[in-house]
Amino acid sequence: MRGSYKKRAPSPVYSSPNQLSFEGFETPFEQQLDLNNRWVFLARNIPWDRIVGVYDKVFSSAEGRKPLSGRLVL
């Protein structure tokens, strides 16, 4: 019997929170977020694009598996 091959799950891809969004196309989860919640407030005020840009430069390599998204790591 041959050894089984497990396909790895794809690494999450970073998408900027500043990306254009359309009113009415939010997920049900996004529609129920309380904008006064401290974690939601913090996530909206962190400069994710700058942080992920620096993170990607530090952890860029042509060898091995792609690194996780900087936003996911932080």
FENJOCOR-V858395 format. One record per helix or strand of 3 or more residues. SS is the DSSP state (A for helix, B for strand). FROM is the first residue (numbers start at 1). TO is the last residue. If there is no record, write none. Layout:
SS,FROM,TO ; SS,FROM,TO
This chain:
A,28,31 ; A,38,45 ; A,48,58 ; A,70,73
